[in-house]
Amino acid sequence: MANVRRKTTEEQHLNKQGAAASAVSIDIRGAKGPNAVTINGIYDPTDEICNEWSVFQKRGDPSK
């Protein structure tokens, strides 16, 4: 039987801090077509974490 252990609350908190601390802005370019304006741009990490991953927001567009 495999030894499986759930993450403690402290481990989960540290993972969230690490994800947020290591996230950097990303520049998405090259999308074409009717949604290119929506997709292309610079995305900055927010303070929000979802499933242990940083959430990004498109720079200059708070709705995305």
Backbone atoms as SQL, in Angstrom:
CREATE TABLE atoms (id INTEGER PRIMARY KEY, chain TEXT, resi INTEGER, resn TEXT, atom TEXT, x REAL, y REAL, z REAL);
INSERT INTO atoms VALUES
  (1, 'A', 1, 'MET', 'N', 0.850, -1.175, 0.000),
  (2, 'A', 1, 'MET', 'CA', 0.000, 0.000, 0.000),
  (3, 'A', 1, 'MET', 'C', 0.897, 1.240, 0.000),
  (4, 'A', 2, 'ALA', 'N', 0.563, 2.196, -0.819),
  (5, 'A', 2, 'ALA', 'CA', 1.346, 3.435, -0.911),
  (6, 'A', 2, 'ALA', 'C', 1.092, 4.307, 0.307),
  (7, 'A', 3, 'ASN', 'N', 2.112, 4.996, 0.725),
  (8, 'A', 3, 'ASN', 'CA', 2.000, 5.912, 1.854),
  (9, 'A', 3, 'ASN', 'C', 1.622, 7.280, 1.305),
  (10, 'A', 4, 'VAL', 'N', 0.378, 7.671, 1.493),
  (11, 'A', 4, 'VAL', 'CA', -0.133, 8.943, 0.976),
  (12, 'A', 4, 'VAL', 'C', -0.435, 9.846, 2.155),
  (13, 'A', 5, 'ARG', 'N', -0.004, 11.106, 2.053),
  (14, 'A', 5, 'ARG', 'CA', -0.206, 12.059, 3.131),
  (15, 'A', 5, 'ARG', 'C', -0.795, 13.334, 2.549),
  (16, 'A', 6, 'ARG', 'N', -1.809, 13.848, 3.199),
  (17, 'A', 6, 'ARG', 'CA', -2.388, 15.119, 2.770),
  (18, 'A', 6, 'ARG', 'C', -1.468, 16.262, 3.185),
  (19, 'A', 7, 'LYS', 'N', -1.482, 17.318, 2.388),
  (20, 'A', 7, 'LYS', 'CA', -0.690, 18.495, 2.738),
  (21, 'A', 7, 'LYS', 'C', -1.297, 19.159, 3.961),
  (22, 'A', 8, 'THR', 'N', -0.440, 19.588, 4.857),
  (23, 'A', 8, 'THR', 'CA', -0.918, 20.327, 6.011),
  (24, 'A', 8, 'THR', 'C', -1.307, 21.732, 5.577),
  (25, 'A', 9, 'THR', 'N', -2.045, 22.407, 6.419),
  (26, 'A', 9, 'THR', 'CA', -2.440, 23.781, 6.124),
  (27, 'A', 9, 'THR', 'C', -1.206, 24.661, 5.941),
  (28, 'A', 10, 'GLU', 'N', -0.181, 24.428, 6.752),
  (29, 'A', 10, 'GLU', 'CA', 1.043, 25.219, 6.634),
  (30, 'A', 10, 'GLU', 'C', 1.733, 24.975, 5.298),
  (31, 'A', 11, 'GLU', 'N', 1.787, 23.718, 4.845),
  (32, 'A', 11, 'GLU', 'CA', 2.399, 23.407, 3.548),
  (33, 'A', 11, 'GLU', 'C', 1.616, 24.059, 2.419),
  (34, 'A', 12, 'GLN', 'N', 0.296, 24.026, 2.508),
  (35, 'A', 12, 'GLN', 'CA', -0.533, 24.654, 1.475),
  (36, 'A', 12, 'GLN', 'C', -0.281, 26.155, 1.441),
  (37, 'A', 13, 'HIS', 'N', -0.166, 26.776, 2.620),
  (38, 'A', 13, 'HIS', 'CA', 0.080, 28.218, 2.696),
  (39, 'A', 13, 'HIS', 'C', 1.440, 28.559, 2.084),
  (40, 'A', 14, 'LEU', 'N', 2.465, 27.758, 2.398),
  (41, 'A', 14, 'LEU', 'CA', 3.792, 28.002, 1.844),
  (42, 'A', 14, 'LEU', 'C', 3.801, 27.827, 0.333),
  (43, 'A', 15, 'ASN', 'N', 3.065, 26.838, -0.178),
  (44, 'A', 15, 'ASN', 'CA', 2.979, 26.643, -1.626),
  (45, 'A', 15, 'ASN', 'C', 2.336, 27.851, -2.293),
  (46, 'A', 16, 'LYS', 'N', 1.303, 28.397, -1.685),
  (47, 'A', 16, 'LYS', 'CA', 0.631, 29.564, -2.249),
  (48, 'A', 16, 'LYS', 'C', 1.561, 30.765, -2.262),
  (49, 'A', 17, 'GLN', 'N', 2.305, 30.956, -1.165),
  (50, 'A', 17, 'GLN', 'CA', 3.246, 32.066, -1.110),
  (51, 'A', 17, 'GLN', 'C', 4.331, 31.891, -2.170),
  (52, 'A', 18, 'GLY', 'N', 4.804, 30.684, -2.343),
  (53, 'A', 18, 'GLY', 'CA', 5.850, 30.412, -3.325),
  (54, 'A', 18, 'GLY', 'C', 5.372, 30.659, -4.733),
  (55, 'A', 19, 'ALA', 'N', 4.134, 30.251, -5.027),
  (56, 'A', 19, 'ALA', 'CA', 3.591, 30.472, -6.368),
  (57, 'A', 19, 'ALA', 'C', 3.476, 31.957, -6.661),
  (58, 'A', 20, 'ALA', 'N', 2.990, 32.709, -5.678),
  (59, 'A', 20, 'ALA', 'CA', 2.835, 34.148, -5.884),
  (60, 'A', 20, 'ALA', 'C', 4.187, 34.836, -5.990),
  (61, 'A', 21, 'ALA', 'N', 5.145, 34.400, -5.197),
  (62, 'A', 21, 'ALA', 'CA', 6.457, 35.037, -5.192),
  (63, 'A', 21, 'ALA', 'C', 7.240, 34.748, -6.472),
  (64, 'A', 22, 'SER', 'N', 7.010, 33.594, -7.072),
  (65, 'A', 22, 'SER', 'CA', 7.794, 33.216, -8.242),
  (66, 'A', 22, 'SER', 'C', 7.155, 33.640, -9.563),
  (67, 'A', 23, 'ALA', 'N', 5.934, 34.128, -9.516),
  (68, 'A', 23, 'ALA', 'CA', 5.246, 34.516, -10.746),
  (69, 'A', 23, 'ALA', 'C', 5.827, 35.812, -11.303),
  (70, 'A', 24, 'VAL', 'N', 5.999, 35.849, -12.610),
  (71, 'A', 24, 'VAL', 'CA', 6.485, 37.048, -13.292),
  (72, 'A', 24, 'VAL', 'C', 5.496, 37.408, -14.407),
  (73, 'A', 25, 'SER', 'N', 5.555, 38.638, -14.860),
  (74, 'A', 25, 'SER', 'CA', 4.691, 39.061, -15.960),
  (75, 'A', 25, 'SER', 'C', 5.047, 38.278, -17.222),
  (76, 'A', 26, 'ILE', 'N', 4.034, 38.028, -18.043),
  (77, 'A', 26, 'ILE', 'CA', 4.267, 37.316, -19.294),
  (78, 'A', 26, 'ILE', 'C', 3.698, 38.128, -20.454),
  (79, 'A', 27, 'ASP', 'N', 4.336, 38.004, -21.608),
  (80, 'A', 27, 'ASP', 'CA', 3.926, 38.733, -22.809),
  (81, 'A', 27, 'ASP', 'C', 3.461, 37.705, -23.828),
  (82, 'A', 28, 'ILE', 'N', 2.185, 37.732, -24.141),
  (83, 'A', 28, 'ILE', 'CA', 1.620, 36.796, -25.111),
  (84, 'A', 28, 'ILE', 'C', 1.452, 37.535, -26.436),
  (85, 'A', 29, 'ARG', 'N', 2.060, 36.995, -27.481),
  (86, 'A', 29, 'ARG', 'CA', 2.017, 37.607, -28.815),
  (87, 'A', 29, 'ARG', 'C', 1.786, 36.525, -29.862),
  (88, 'A', 30, 'GLY', 'N', 1.257, 36.911, -30.974),
  (89, 'A', 30, 'GLY', 'CA', 1.140, 36.001, -32.102),
  (90, 'A', 30, 'GLY', 'C', -0.237, 35.438, -32.356),
  (91, 'A', 31, 'ALA', 'N', -1.176, 35.676, -31.437),
  (92, 'A', 31, 'ALA', 'CA', -2.537, 35.199, -31.693),
  (93, 'A', 31, 'ALA', 'C', -3.105, 36.002, -32.863),
  (94, 'A', 32, 'LYS', 'N', -3.834, 35.321, -33.726),
  (95, 'A', 32, 'LYS', 'CA', -4.434, 35.971, -34.892),
  (96, 'A', 32, 'LYS', 'C', -5.920, 35.675, -34.917),
  (97, 'A', 33, 'GLY', 'N', -6.631, 36.444, -35.675),
  (98, 'A', 33, 'GLY', 'CA', -8.053, 36.216, -35.817),
  (99, 'A', 33, 'GLY', 'C', -8.866, 37.202, -35.008),
  (100, 'A', 34, 'PRO', 'N', -10.168, 36.928, -34.892),
  (101, 'A', 34, 'PRO', 'CA', -11.071, 37.886, -34.259),
  (102, 'A', 34, 'PRO', 'C', -10.802, 38.099, -32.767),
  (103, 'A', 35, 'ASN', 'N', -10.118, 37.180, -32.100),
  (104, 'A', 35, 'ASN', 'CA', -9.852, 37.320, -30.666),
  (105, 'A', 35, 'ASN', 'C', -8.420, 37.765, -30.367),
  (106, 'A', 36, 'ALA', 'N', -7.649, 38.107, -31.384),
  (107, 'A', 36, 'ALA', 'CA', -6.245, 38.478, -31.190),
  (108, 'A', 36, 'ALA', 'C', -6.092, 39.659, -30.237),
  (109, 'A', 37, 'VAL', 'N', -6.935, 40.660, -30.355),
  (110, 'A', 37, 'VAL', 'CA', -6.842, 41.843, -29.486),
  (111, 'A', 37, 'VAL', 'C', -7.090, 41.454, -28.028),
  (112, 'A', 38, 'THR', 'N', -7.978, 40.504, -27.822),
  (113, 'A', 38, 'THR', 'CA', -8.293, 40.049, -26.470),
  (114, 'A', 38, 'THR', 'C', -7.157, 39.226, -25.883),
  (115, 'A', 39, 'ILE', 'N', -6.520, 38.397, -26.689),
  (116, 'A', 39, 'ILE', 'CA', -5.498, 37.465, -26.204),
  (117, 'A', 39, 'ILE', 'C', -4.121, 38.115, -26.085),
  (118, 'A', 40, 'ASN', 'N', -3.662, 38.784, -27.129),
  (119, 'A', 40, 'ASN', 'CA', -2.308, 39.362, -27.139),
  (120, 'A', 40, 'ASN', 'C', -2.177, 40.463, -26.102),
  (121, 'A', 41, 'GLY', 'N', -1.057, 40.473, -25.399),
  (122, 'A', 41, 'GLY', 'CA', -0.792, 41.524, -24.431),
  (123, 'A', 41, 'GLY', 'C', 0.091, 41.040, -23.304),
  (124, 'A', 42, 'ILE', 'N', 0.311, 41.911, -22.351),
  (125, 'A', 42, 'ILE', 'CA', 1.124, 41.590, -21.185),
  (126, 'A', 42, 'ILE', 'C', 0.188, 41.256, -20.029),
  (127, 'A', 43, 'TYR', 'N', 0.501, 40.168, -19.358),
  (128, 'A', 43, 'TYR', 'CA', -0.293, 39.702, -18.227),
  (129, 'A', 43, 'TYR', 'C', 0.562, 39.739, -16.967),
  (130, 'A', 44, 'ASP', 'N', 0.021, 40.357, -15.916),
  (131, 'A', 44, 'ASP', 'CA', 0.732, 40.483, -14.648),
  (132, 'A', 44, 'ASP', 'C', 0.110, 39.546, -13.614),
  (133, 'A', 45, 'PRO', 'N', 0.946, 38.963, -12.736),
  (134, 'A', 45, 'PRO', 'CA', 0.399, 38.104, -11.688),
  (135, 'A', 45, 'PRO', 'C', -0.374, 38.941, -10.670),
  (136, 'A', 46, 'THR', 'N', -1.445, 38.380, -10.150),
  (137, 'A', 46, 'THR', 'CA', -2.211, 39.028, -9.082),
  (138, 'A', 46, 'THR', 'C', -1.843, 38.352, -7.762),
  (139, 'A', 47, 'ASP', 'N', -2.438, 38.776, -6.686),
  (140, 'A', 47, 'ASP', 'CA', -2.214, 38.141, -5.387),
  (141, 'A', 47, 'ASP', 'C', -3.073, 36.888, -5.228),
  (142, 'A', 48, 'GLU', 'N', -3.950, 36.640, -6.190),
  (143, 'A', 48, 'GLU', 'CA', -4.858, 35.488, -6.115),
  (144, 'A', 48, 'GLU', 'C', -4.150, 34.215, -6.554),
  (145, 'A', 49, 'ILE', 'N', -4.472, 33.115, -5.883),
  (146, 'A', 49, 'ILE', 'CA', -3.944, 31.795, -6.207),
  (147, 'A', 49, 'ILE', 'C', -5.126, 30.878, -6.483),
  (148, 'A', 50, 'CYS', 'N', -5.046, 30.090, -7.532),
  (149, 'A', 50, 'CYS', 'CA', -6.098, 29.133, -7.882),
  (150, 'A', 50, 'CYS', 'C', -5.430, 27.789, -8.142),
  (151, 'A', 51, 'ASN', 'N', -5.797, 26.782, -7.365),
  (152, 'A', 51, 'ASN', 'CA', -5.200, 25.444, -7.504),
  (153, 'A', 51, 'ASN', 'C', -3.678, 25.494, -7.451),
  (154, 'A', 52, 'GLU', 'N', -3.163, 26.306, -6.527),
  (155, 'A', 52, 'GLU', 'CA', -1.725, 26.463, -6.288),
  (156, 'A', 52, 'GLU', 'C', -0.975, 27.128, -7.445),
  (157, 'A', 53, 'TRP', 'N', -1.700, 27.833, -8.317),
  (158, 'A', 53, 'TRP', 'CA', -1.090, 28.565, -9.425),
  (159, 'A', 53, 'TRP', 'C', -1.471, 30.026, -9.316),
  (160, 'A', 54, 'SER', 'N', -0.570, 30.897, -9.714),
  (161, 'A', 54, 'SER', 'CA', -0.864, 32.328, -9.718),
  (162, 'A', 54, 'SER', 'C', -1.916, 32.644, -10.772),
  (163, 'A', 55, 'VAL', 'N', -2.756, 33.613, -10.458),
  (164, 'A', 55, 'VAL', 'CA', -3.763, 34.094, -11.402),
  (165, 'A', 55, 'VAL', 'C', -3.207, 35.359, -12.042),
  (166, 'A', 56, 'PHE', 'N', -3.358, 35.494, -13.348),
  (167, 'A', 56, 'PHE', 'CA', -2.832, 36.636, -14.089),
  (168, 'A', 56, 'PHE', 'C', -3.965, 37.522, -14.584),
  (169, 'A', 57, 'GLN', 'N', -3.663, 38.805, -14.742),
  (170, 'A', 57, 'GLN', 'CA', -4.622, 39.774, -15.272),
  (171, 'A', 57, 'GLN', 'C', -3.936, 40.543, -16.394),
  (172, 'A', 58, 'LYS', 'N', -4.681, 40.742, -17.472),
  (173, 'A', 58, 'LYS', 'CA', -4.130, 41.475, -18.611),
  (174, 'A', 58, 'LYS', 'C', -3.905, 42.927, -18.222),
  (175, 'A', 59, 'ARG', 'N', -2.707, 43.414, -18.487),
  (176, 'A', 59, 'ARG', 'CA', -2.339, 44.779, -18.144),
  (177, 'A', 59, 'ARG', 'C', -3.211, 45.756, -18.916),
  (178, 'A', 60, 'GLY', 'N', -3.781, 46.726, -18.206),
  (179, 'A', 60, 'GLY', 'CA', -4.612, 47.749, -18.835),
  (180, 'A', 60, 'GLY', 'C', -6.033, 47.302, -19.099),
  (181, 'A', 61, 'ASP', 'N', -6.394, 46.103, -18.679),
  (182, 'A', 61, 'ASP', 'CA', -7.750, 45.595, -18.909),
  (183, 'A', 61, 'ASP', 'C', -8.233, 44.849, -17.675),
  (184, 'A', 62, 'PRO', 'N', -8.779, 45.584, -16.689),
  (185, 'A', 62, 'PRO', 'CA', -9.181, 44.952, -15.433),
  (186, 'A', 62, 'PRO', 'C', -10.323, 43.947, -15.572),
  (187, 'A', 63, 'SER', 'N', -10.996, 43.932, -16.716),
  (188, 'A', 63, 'SER', 'CA', -12.080, 42.955, -16.904),
  (189, 'A', 63, 'SER', 'C', -11.571, 41.580, -17.285),
  (190, 'A', 64, 'LYS', 'N', -10.268, 41.459, -17.578),
  (191, 'A', 64, 'LYS', 'CA', -9.726, 40.166, -18.009),
  (192, 'A', 64, 'LYS', 'C', -8.615, 39.710, -17.092);
